[in-house]
Amino acid sequence: MIATVAAAAGAAAGAWLVAPFVSMARRGTIDDRARAAVRAEADRADAIRRARRRETLVLAASIPAPRAPQREELLVS
């Protein structure tokens, strides 16, 4: 009985000691996750900037350029 309790306590202590290392192996350290979050935020900011630039270019392409006054006169007469 004492051996069983000691084995269970040893297993629980071992699991408690190993758990942080398993977590770091699976998800990375807190610093790794923070760096990944900063990179993802920078990537999102770049993607938003590129999308706004594309939107500006599309709008500029869809708006007809104003005609020069002398060309307008040639078309009317």
HURA-V49714 format. One record per residue. PSI is psi in whole degrees, 0 to 359 (999 if undefined). D_FIRST is the distance of its C-alpha to the first C-alpha in Angstrom with 1 decimal. Layout:
# HURA-V49714
psi = [PSI | PSI]
d_first = [D_FIRST | D_FIRST]
This chain:
# HURA-V49714
psi = [314 | 323 | 322 | 317 | 319 | 320 | 319 | 318 | 320 | 319 | 319 | 317 | 320 | 318 | 321 | 323 | 328 | 335 | 314 | 325 | 323 | 318 | 316 | 324 | 324 | 313 | 350 | 169 | 171 | 321 | 319 | 316 | 324 | 317 | 319 | 322 | 320 | 318 | 318 | 321 | 319 | 320 | 319 | 319 | 319 | 319 | 320 | 318 | 317 | 321 | 319 | 322 | 315 | 320 | 318 | 317 | 321 | 316 | 319 | 325 | 333 | 347 | 122 | 145 | 144 | 146 | 149 | 145 | 319 | 327 | 324 | 320 | 322 | 324 | 327 | 318 | 999]
d_first = [0.0 | 3.8 | 5.4 | 5.2 | 6.4 | 8.6 | 9.8 | 10.7 | 12.3 | 14.1 | 15.3 | 16.6 | 18.3 | 19.8 | 21.1 | 22.5 | 24.3 | 25.6 | 26.9 | 30.1 | 31.0 | 30.6 | 32.7 | 35.4 | 35.5 | 36.0 | 38.4 | 39.6 | 39.6 | 41.1 | 44.2 | 44.5 | 44.3 | 46.9 | 49.2 | 49.0 | 49.8 | 52.8 | 54.0 | 53.6 | 55.6 | 58.3 | 58.5 | 58.9 | 61.6 | 63.4 | 63.2 | 64.6 | 67.4 | 68.3 | 68.3 | 70.6 | 72.9 | 73.0 | 73.8 | 76.6 | 78.0 | 77.9 | 79.6 | 82.2 | 83.0 | 83.4 | 85.8 | 89.4 | 91.1 | 94.1 | 97.5 | 100.0 | 103.0 | 105.6 | 103.7 | 103.6 | 107.4 | 107.9 | 105.9 | 107.8 | 111.3]
